Amino acid sequence: MKIIRTNSVNPDFIELVSLLDAELEILDGAEHSFYAQFSKIDKIKYAVVAYINEKPVGCGAIREFEPKIMEIKRMYVSPASRNKGIASGILSELENWARELSCSKCVMETGKRQPEAIGLYKKRGYTLIPNYNQYENIENSVCFEKELKSE
């Protein structure tokens, strides 16, 4: 697996995010338009794309949430490439990038209908926190944080 750092204009990132959005539209159902407004990618400066045999199979991004805190966004691995450690590799790269940007913490939101994602974040040391900002009173959302220690 090769992971590259890029931004939101990368065509492979754009394609993977479109696949993510199609999947989320099914999972989120009627709530999809609410979530979609917070998932725009036009101004993402920090994105990664994972490749297997030169084929893009996964992506993720970080954006500034607050000073010294990054929010994990747009995590996705194509269905055929899941359960192979790709999401964990993407998350590691995003966390390392956040550390390089002098950040001390990452936060993120995911949906209760995504148990695999919740399992990944818990396994990677993320702890449940109260839902923040726009997710505060959203029943389907769960939010997590992780302190970034130097590695």
N, C-alpha and C positions, 0 to 999 in steps of 0.2 A: 504494500500500500504506500502510495505517495500522497502527501498532503501539501497543497500550496496555499500561500497567503495571497489574498487578492482583495477586491472590493466588489460592490454591487453591480458594476458594469460588466463583470466577467460573464460571457455567454453560458458557460457551464453552470455557474451559480444561478443565473436567471432561470435556466431550464429546470434545475433541481428544485428550485423554489416553486415553480409552476406545478410540478408534480406533488410537492408538499401541500400546496394550496388546494389542489384537487382532492387529495386524501382528507384534508381537514374539513373541506366542505361537506363531505359525507359524515365524518365523525361529529362535527359540531352541529349539523342540522340547521335549525332555525337561528341558532346563535352565531352562525358563521360570519354574517356581515358585521356583527359587533366586534369580533376578534380581528377580522380582516383590516379594519381601520387602524389597528396598532401594529400591523405586520408589513407595512410598506418597506420596500428595499431601496428606494431611489437615493437615499443619502447614507447608506452603510459604508463606512470607511474600512471596516475590519471584517473580512469574510474569509472563509477557508473552503476549499473543495478537495475532497478525497478521491483518489483515482486508484483503480485496480486495472492493471494491464492497459494503461492509458485511457480507460473509460471512466467518466465521472460517475461516482456511485453514492456520494454523500456530501453534505455541506453543513455549515453553521456560521454564525456571526456573533459579534459582540458590538454593543453600542454603549456610549456613556450614559449611565443612569443617574449618577450623582458624581461629584468629584471623587476620584479614587475608587469608584464602584462601576463595574461593567455589568450590563444585562446580556445574558445569553439569549440569542434570537435565532430563528429559522433553522433549527436542527432537523436534519432529515437524512435518512439512508434509504436507498431504493429497496423495495421488498425482497428482491432476489439476493441482496447483499447483507441482509440483517443477520444478527447473531454471529457475527464474525469479528467483533471487536472494533468495527469501523467507527461507530458512534463514540465509543470511549476514546479512540484516537483523536477524533475531531474535537471532543471536549477538552482533552489534554492540551491540544494545540491552542485552542481558544484561551484556556486558563494561562498557559505560558505567555501568550501574547499580552494578556491583561497584566500579568506580572511585569513584563517588559515596559508596559505603559505606566508603571508605578501604581497599579491598582492593588488594593488590599482585599477586595471581596468581589464575588460575582453573585448576582441574583437572577432568578428566572421564574417564568410562569409556564405551566403546562396544564393540560386538561385532565380531568378525572377519568375521561374515556380513553386515556392513553396509558394503561398500566405498565407497558414496556418502558416508556419514557420515565415514568415515576420510579420504576425499579432501577434504571440506569443512574438517575441522579442520586438516589439514596446510596447505591453501591459506590458511587464516586465521592461520597462524603458530604453531599448536600443535605441540609436540615430544613425541615418544614418551618415556614414563618407565616405570620398572618398575611393574607392577600393584600397587596399594595396597590396604590393609585387606582387606575381604572378597573382593576380586578377585585377591588375591596368587597363588593357585595355580590360577586358573581359565583353562583353555586357550583358551576362546573370547573372553576379554576382552582389550582393549588400552586402556591409559590414556595420557592426554596432559596437558600443562600449558602454560600461556602466562603469561609475565610481562606484567602490565598497565602499560604506560607511560602517562604523562599525554598526553592528546591535546589 
